[in-house]
Amino acid sequence: MRNFGPGVLVAAAFIGPGTVTACTLAGANFGFALIWALVFATIATIILQDMAARLGTGARLGLGEALMQSAPAPAIKWATGGLVFAALLIGNCAYEGGNLSGGALGLDALFGASSPGQSVLVAGLAVLAGVIVFIGRYEVLEKLLVGLVLIMSAAFVLSVIFVQPDFGALFAGLVPRIPDGGTLTAIALIGTTIVPYNLFLHAAAARRKWADGEDTGAARTDSAISIGLGGLVSILILSTAASSLFKSGLEISSAADMARAIEPAFGEAARYLIGIGLFAAGLTSAITAPMATAFALSEIIGGDEDRKSKLFRGTALFVVVVGAAISLLGIRPISLILIAQYANGLLLPIIAAFLLYVMNRKDLLGAHTNTMMANVAGGAIVLITLGLGVRSILRAAGVMA
């Protein structure tokens, strides 16, 4: 277990309320038709996070620092840094709103009829996340929350056995196709798994976890195993919903509706398992999203440690506050969580393209630069995610059906 660290953190971050929501909606609305998107997203996440792990352990650089050092001229450097940070800030503020709403949904399920209301729960979660980020003592709580997320994960592992999915339909869903009306859901599934901010978080955390550049192998193993298991959990969530809810006509609007997917296995206890899982997932992600944004800005701006510390705390708290404001706008929590996943999916090609560029700078990474296979795989990921994003924009504009 000493060899595991940032990879587990990344997996815990992407198995957040967005994953539970997007996978449940995908299974309930389209059955197994979009399971290929999760398989693709898991493989793509392993490939991209492997690059981030090598960047942090081998080159001893955060992604923000690497981007700034790789720019050929000051004007390009600051334009690039500004673009990346702006995109990350906007995406993560929306994502934070979804995290807080998801955590509040979980508490709402736990409280039941005595729930104090969505606004009160969101505000309370935002204060808790803000305090944890500000004081910086999140390590112990983080481990506890990962444990709680694993409880929810175990629930879906057991539940998929009880609901006995149609394995023929499941394997048929591995063939890429987008059913009518499924484009945004496919983007959400990819956006909830290949989370752009995790690339910044992973590089920064890997550099701190493994001080010796020769520990790159351990970092890569940690990344592949942790993220692979996280992707498997996402697939099980979609499979459970597809087996239990597809063609049921149920509109998913609350955690109680999601709990119906595991009722065959757990009966009345399903509501509490989903409630604990959503709360844990929401709070974990509500901490990691501001952290990643803060890492990016402090690495881009640079300066001494005191300056970086002030930038880190100020940026992280800003993301929490704006995320809470977005969450309190009155948008349905399920819709807000899904909007955050769309934003992630559209932001992904930009961040992935920057990462791919940095990983080919031999002057920065030396022996840790990408191989030809890594470049081919990374380029394919950028093109596929860009194509899905363009298709979504064109459909929204009425250019294509």
C-alpha positions as CSV (number, residue, x, y, z in Angstrom):
1,M,0.0,0.0,0.0
2,R,3.0,2.3,0.5
3,N,3.4,2.3,-3.3
4,F,-0.1,3.7,-3.9
5,G,-0.9,7.3,-3.6
6,P,-1.9,9.9,-6.3
7,G,-3.5,7.2,-8.5
8,V,-5.9,6.3,-5.8
9,L,-6.6,10.1,-5.3
10,V,-7.3,10.5,-9.0
11,A,-9.7,7.5,-9.0
12,A,-11.5,8.8,-5.9
13,A,-11.8,12.2,-7.5
14,F,-13.4,10.9,-10.7
15,I,-15.7,8.5,-9.0
16,G,-17.6,11.5,-7.7
17,P,-21.3,12.5,-7.9
18,G,-20.9,13.2,-11.6
19,T,-19.9,9.6,-12.2
20,V,-22.7,8.1,-10.3
21,T,-25.2,10.5,-12.0
22,A,-23.9,10.2,-15.5
23,C,-23.5,6.5,-15.4
24,T,-27.0,6.0,-13.8
25,L,-28.6,8.2,-16.4
26,A,-26.7,6.5,-19.3
27,G,-27.8,3.1,-18.1
28,A,-31.4,4.2,-17.4
29,N,-31.9,6.0,-20.7
30,F,-29.8,4.1,-23.2
31,G,-29.2,0.6,-21.6
32,F,-25.8,-0.8,-22.5
33,A,-25.5,1.2,-25.7
34,L,-22.9,3.7,-24.3
35,I,-20.7,1.3,-22.3
36,W,-18.1,1.6,-25.0
37,A,-17.7,5.3,-24.0
38,L,-16.7,4.3,-20.4
39,V,-14.2,1.7,-21.7
40,F,-12.6,4.2,-24.0
41,A,-12.6,6.8,-21.2
42,T,-10.9,4.4,-18.7
43,I,-8.2,3.5,-21.2
44,A,-7.7,7.1,-22.2
45,T,-7.5,8.2,-18.6
46,I,-4.8,5.6,-17.9
47,I,-2.8,6.9,-20.9
48,L,-3.1,10.6,-20.0
49,Q,-2.6,10.2,-16.2
50,D,0.5,8.0,-17.0
51,M,1.9,11.0,-18.7
52,A,1.1,13.2,-15.7
53,A,2.7,10.7,-13.4
54,R,5.9,10.6,-15.5
55,L,6.0,14.4,-15.6
56,G,5.8,14.7,-11.8
57,T,8.2,11.9,-10.8
58,G,10.6,11.9,-13.7
59,A,10.9,15.6,-14.6
60,R,10.0,16.9,-11.1
61,L,7.5,19.3,-12.7
62,G,3.8,20.2,-12.2
63,L,1.8,20.5,-15.5
64,G,1.4,24.3,-15.0
65,E,5.2,24.7,-14.5
66,A,5.9,22.5,-17.6
67,L,3.6,24.5,-19.8
68,M,5.2,27.8,-18.7
69,Q,8.7,26.5,-19.2
70,S,7.9,25.0,-22.7
71,A,6.6,28.2,-24.2
72,P,9.1,29.6,-26.8
73,A,8.5,33.3,-26.1
74,P,7.2,35.4,-23.1
75,A,4.1,36.5,-24.9
76,I,3.2,33.0,-25.9
77,K,4.0,31.8,-22.4
78,W,1.6,34.1,-20.7
79,A,-1.1,33.7,-23.3
80,T,-0.8,29.9,-23.0
81,G,-0.8,30.1,-19.2
82,G,-3.8,32.5,-19.2
83,L,-5.8,30.3,-21.6
84,V,-5.2,27.1,-19.7
85,F,-5.9,28.7,-16.3
86,A,-9.1,30.4,-17.5
87,A,-10.4,27.2,-19.1
88,L,-9.6,25.3,-15.9
89,L,-11.1,27.9,-13.6
90,I,-14.4,28.1,-15.6
91,G,-14.6,24.3,-15.9
92,N,-13.8,23.7,-12.2
93,C,-16.2,26.3,-10.9
94,A,-19.0,24.5,-12.8
95,Y,-17.6,21.2,-11.6
96,E,-17.5,22.4,-8.0
97,G,-21.2,23.4,-8.3
98,G,-21.9,19.8,-9.3
99,N,-19.8,18.4,-6.5
100,L,-21.6,20.4,-3.9
101,S,-25.0,19.6,-5.3
102,G,-24.1,15.9,-5.5
103,G,-22.9,15.8,-1.9
104,A,-26.1,17.6,-0.8
105,L,-28.2,15.0,-2.7
106,G,-26.5,12.3,-0.6
107,L,-27.2,14.1,2.6
108,D,-30.8,14.7,1.5
109,A,-31.2,10.9,1.0
110,L,-29.7,10.2,4.4
111,F,-31.9,12.8,6.3
112,G,-35.0,11.8,4.4
113,A,-38.1,13.7,5.4
114,S,-36.2,15.7,8.1
115,S,-33.7,17.1,5.5
116,P,-33.1,20.8,6.1
117,G,-33.2,21.6,2.4
118,Q,-30.9,21.7,-0.6
119,S,-29.6,25.3,0.0
120,V,-28.7,24.7,3.6
121,L,-26.9,21.5,2.7
122,V,-24.9,23.1,-0.1
123,A,-23.9,26.0,2.0
124,G,-22.8,23.7,4.8
125,L,-20.7,21.5,2.4
126,A,-19.2,24.6,0.9
127,V,-18.1,25.9,4.3
128,L,-16.7,22.5,5.2
129,A,-14.7,22.2,1.9
130,G,-13.5,25.8,2.3
131,V,-12.2,25.2,5.8
132,I,-10.4,22.0,4.8
133,V,-8.8,23.6,1.8
134,F,-7.8,26.7,3.8
135,I,-6.1,24.8,6.7
136,G,-4.6,22.3,4.4
137,R,-5.1,19.3,6.7
138,Y,-7.1,17.2,4.4
139,E,-5.0,14.1,4.3
140,V,-6.8,12.2,7.1
141,L,-10.2,13.2,5.9
142,E,-9.3,12.3,2.4
143,K,-8.5,8.7,3.4
144,L,-11.8,8.5,5.3
145,L,-13.7,9.7,2.2
146,V,-11.9,7.3,-0.1
147,G,-13.1,4.5,2.3
148,L,-16.6,5.8,2.1
149,V,-16.5,5.9,-1.7
150,L,-15.3,2.3,-1.7
151,I,-18.3,1.3,0.4
152,M,-20.5,2.6,-2.4
153,S,-18.3,0.9,-5.0
154,A,-18.7,-2.4,-3.2
155,A,-22.5,-1.9,-3.2
156,F,-22.5,-1.7,-7.0
157,V,-20.1,-4.7,-7.3
158,L,-22.6,-6.8,-5.2
159,S,-25.6,-5.3,-6.9
160,V,-24.5,-6.1,-10.4
161,I,-24.4,-9.8,-9.3
162,F,-27.9,-9.6,-7.9
163,V,-29.5,-7.9,-10.9
164,Q,-27.8,-10.4,-13.4
165,P,-27.2,-8.1,-16.4
166,D,-27.7,-9.2,-20.0
167,F,-24.1,-10.0,-20.9
168,G,-25.0,-10.3,-24.6
169,A,-26.3,-6.7,-24.5
170,L,-23.3,-5.6,-22.5
171,F,-20.8,-7.0,-25.0
172,A,-22.9,-5.5,-27.9
173,G,-22.5,-2.1,-26.1
174,L,-18.7,-2.3,-26.6
175,V,-19.2,-1.5,-30.3
176,P,-19.0,2.3,-30.6
177,R,-22.2,3.9,-31.6
178,I,-24.2,6.9,-30.4
179,P,-28.0,6.2,-30.0
180,D,-30.4,9.0,-30.9
181,G,-30.1,11.8,-28.3
182,G,-27.0,10.2,-26.7
183,T,-24.2,12.5,-27.8
184,L,-24.2,14.7,-24.7
185,T,-24.5,11.7,-22.4
186,A,-21.5,10.1,-24.2
187,I,-19.5,13.3,-23.7
188,A,-20.6,13.4,-20.0
189,L,-19.4,9.8,-19.5
190,I,-16.0,10.7,-21.0
191,G,-15.9,14.1,-19.1
192,T,-16.7,12.5,-15.8
193,T,-13.8,9.9,-16.2
194,I,-11.1,11.8,-18.0
195,V,-11.2,14.8,-15.7
196,P,-8.9,17.6,-17.0
197,Y,-8.0,19.0,-13.5
198,N,-6.8,15.5,-12.5
199,L,-3.8,15.9,-14.8
200,F,-2.6,19.0,-12.8
201,L,-3.4,17.3,-9.5
202,H,-1.7,14.0,-10.5
203,A,1.6,15.6,-11.6
204,A,1.8,17.8,-8.5
205,A,0.9,14.9,-6.1
206,A,3.2,12.5,-7.8
207,R,6.1,14.9,-7.4
208,R,5.5,15.2,-3.7
209,K,4.8,11.4,-3.2
210,W,7.9,10.2,-5.0
211,A,11.0,12.4,-4.4
212,D,13.3,10.1,-6.4
213,G,13.0,10.4,-10.1
214,E,13.7,6.7,-10.4
215,D,10.4,5.9,-8.7
216,T,8.6,6.5,-12.1
217,G,7.8,2.8,-12.4
218,A,6.0,2.8,-9.0
219,A,4.0,5.9,-10.0
220,R,3.0,4.4,-13.3
221,T,1.9,1.1,-11.6
222,D,-0.1,3.1,-9.0
223,S,-1.8,5.1,-11.8
224,A,-2.7,2.1,-14.0
225,I,-4.1,-0.1,-11.3
226,S,-6.0,2.6,-9.4
227,I,-7.6,4.1,-12.5
228,G,-8.4,0.7,-14.0
229,L,-10.3,-0.3,-10.9
230,G,-12.1,3.1,-10.8
231,G,-13.1,2.6,-14.5
232,L,-14.5,-0.8,-13.6
233,V,-16.6,0.7,-10.8
234,S,-18.1,3.2,-13.4
235,I,-18.9,0.3,-15.7
236,L,-20.6,-1.6,-12.9
237,I,-22.7,1.5,-12.0
238,L,-23.9,1.8,-15.7
239,S,-24.5,-1.9,-15.9
240,T,-26.6,-2.0,-12.8
241,A,-28.8,1.0,-14.0
242,A,-29.1,-0.6,-17.4
243,S,-30.3,-3.9,-15.9
244,S,-32.6,-2.3,-13.3
245,L,-33.9,1.0,-14.8
246,F,-33.7,0.8,-18.6
247,K,-37.2,1.1,-20.2
248,S,-38.7,1.6,-16.8
249,G,-39.8,5.1,-17.6
250,L,-38.4,6.4,-14.3
251,E,-37.1,10.0,-14.4
252,I,-33.9,10.3,-12.4
253,S,-34.2,13.4,-10.3
254,S,-32.9,12.5,-6.8
255,A,-30.6,10.2,-5.0
256,A,-33.7,8.1,-4.0
257,D,-34.3,7.5,-7.7
258,M,-30.6,6.4,-8.1
259,A,-31.0,4.1,-5.1
260,R,-33.6,2.0,-7.0
261,A,-30.8,0.7,-9.1
262,I,-29.4,-1.2,-6.1
263,E,-32.6,-2.0,-4.3
264,P,-32.6,-5.6,-5.7
265,A,-29.5,-6.2,-3.6
266,F,-30.0,-4.1,-0.6
267,G,-33.7,-3.2,-0.2
268,E,-34.4,-0.2,2.1
269,A,-30.7,0.1,2.9
270,A,-30.0,1.2,-0.7
271,R,-31.0,4.8,0.1
272,Y,-28.4,5.0,2.8
273,L,-25.7,3.4,0.8
274,I,-26.3,5.8,-2.1
275,G,-26.6,8.7,0.4
276,I,-23.2,7.9,2.1
277,G,-21.5,7.3,-1.3
278,L,-22.8,10.6,-2.9
279,F,-21.9,12.6,0.2
280,A,-18.4,11.1,0.3
281,A,-17.8,11.4,-3.4
282,G,-19.2,15.0,-3.5
283,L,-17.0,16.2,-0.6
284,T,-13.9,14.5,-1.9
285,S,-14.3,16.1,-5.3
286,A,-15.2,19.4,-3.7
287,I,-11.8,19.4,-2.1
288,T,-9.7,18.1,-5.0
289,A,-11.2,20.4,-7.7
290,P,-10.2,23.7,-5.9
291,M,-6.8,22.1,-5.1
292,A,-6.1,21.3,-8.7
293,T,-7.1,24.8,-9.8
294,A,-4.9,26.3,-7.1
295,F,-1.9,24.1,-8.1
296,A,-2.3,25.3,-11.7
297,L,-2.3,29.0,-10.8
298,S,0.6,28.8,-8.3
299,E,2.7,26.9,-10.8
300,I,1.9,29.3,-13.7
301,I,2.5,32.5,-11.6
302,G,5.5,31.0,-9.7
303,G,7.4,32.9,-7.0
304,D,8.6,31.9,-3.6
305,E,6.7,29.4,-1.4
306,D,4.9,32.1,0.7
307,R,3.5,33.7,-2.5
308,K,2.5,30.3,-3.8
309,S,0.8,29.4,-0.5
310,K,-1.3,32.6,-0.6
311,L,-2.2,32.1,-4.3
312,F,-3.1,28.5,-3.6
313,R,-5.4,29.3,-0.7
314,G,-7.0,32.3,-2.4
315,T,-7.6,30.4,-5.7
316,A,-9.0,27.3,-3.9
317,L,-11.4,29.4,-1.8
318,F,-12.6,31.3,-4.9
319,V,-13.5,28.1,-6.6
320,V,-15.4,26.9,-3.6
321,V,-17.4,30.2,-3.3
322,V,-18.2,30.4,-7.0
323,G,-19.1,26.7,-7.1
324,A,-21.5,27.2,-4.2
325,A,-23.1,30.2,-5.9
326,I,-23.6,28.2,-9.1
327,S,-25.1,25.4,-7.0
328,L,-27.5,27.8,-5.3
329,L,-28.8,29.2,-8.5
330,G,-31.9,27.0,-8.4
331,I,-30.8,24.6,-11.2
332,R,-32.0,21.0,-10.6
333,P,-29.0,19.2,-8.9
334,I,-29.0,16.4,-11.4
335,S,-29.0,18.8,-14.3
336,L,-26.2,20.9,-12.7
337,I,-24.0,17.8,-12.2
338,L,-24.5,16.8,-15.8
339,I,-23.7,20.3,-17.1
340,A,-20.4,20.1,-15.2
341,Q,-19.6,16.8,-17.0
342,Y,-20.4,18.4,-20.4
343,A,-18.0,21.3,-19.5
344,N,-15.3,18.7,-18.6
345,G,-15.8,16.9,-21.9
346,L,-15.5,20.0,-23.9
347,L,-12.4,21.3,-21.9
348,L,-10.6,18.0,-22.2
349,P,-9.2,18.2,-25.7
350,I,-7.5,21.6,-24.9
351,I,-5.8,20.3,-21.7
352,A,-4.9,17.0,-23.3
353,A,-3.3,18.7,-26.3
354,F,-1.2,20.9,-24.0
355,L,-0.1,17.8,-22.1
356,L,0.9,16.0,-25.3
357,Y,3.0,19.0,-26.4
358,V,4.8,19.2,-23.0
359,M,5.5,15.4,-23.0
360,N,7.5,15.8,-26.2
361,R,9.9,18.4,-24.9
362,K,13.1,16.5,-24.5
363,D,14.8,19.5,-23.0
364,L,12.3,19.3,-20.1
365,L,11.8,15.6,-19.6
366,G,14.9,14.0,-21.0
367,A,14.4,10.2,-20.9
368,H,10.8,10.6,-19.7
369,T,9.5,12.0,-23.0
370,N,6.7,10.2,-24.8
371,T,7.4,7.2,-26.9
372,M,5.9,7.0,-30.4
373,M,3.1,4.7,-29.1
374,A,2.2,7.1,-26.4
375,N,2.0,10.0,-28.9
376,V,-0.2,8.0,-31.2
377,A,-2.5,7.0,-28.4
378,G,-2.5,10.6,-27.0
379,G,-3.2,12.1,-30.4
380,A,-6.1,9.7,-31.0
381,I,-7.6,10.7,-27.6
382,V,-7.4,14.4,-28.5
383,L,-9.0,13.8,-31.9
384,I,-11.8,11.6,-30.6
385,T,-12.7,13.9,-27.7
386,L,-12.5,17.0,-30.0
387,G,-14.7,15.3,-32.5
388,L,-17.4,14.5,-29.9
389,G,-17.2,18.1,-28.6
390,V,-17.6,19.6,-32.1
391,R,-20.5,17.2,-32.8
392,S,-22.2,18.4,-29.7
393,I,-21.7,22.1,-30.6
394,L,-23.0,21.5,-34.1
395,R,-26.1,19.6,-32.9
396,A,-26.8,22.4,-30.4
397,A,-26.5,25.0,-33.3
398,G,-28.9,22.9,-35.4
399,V,-26.2,22.3,-38.1
400,M,-26.4,18.5,-37.9
401,A,-29.1,16.1,-36.7
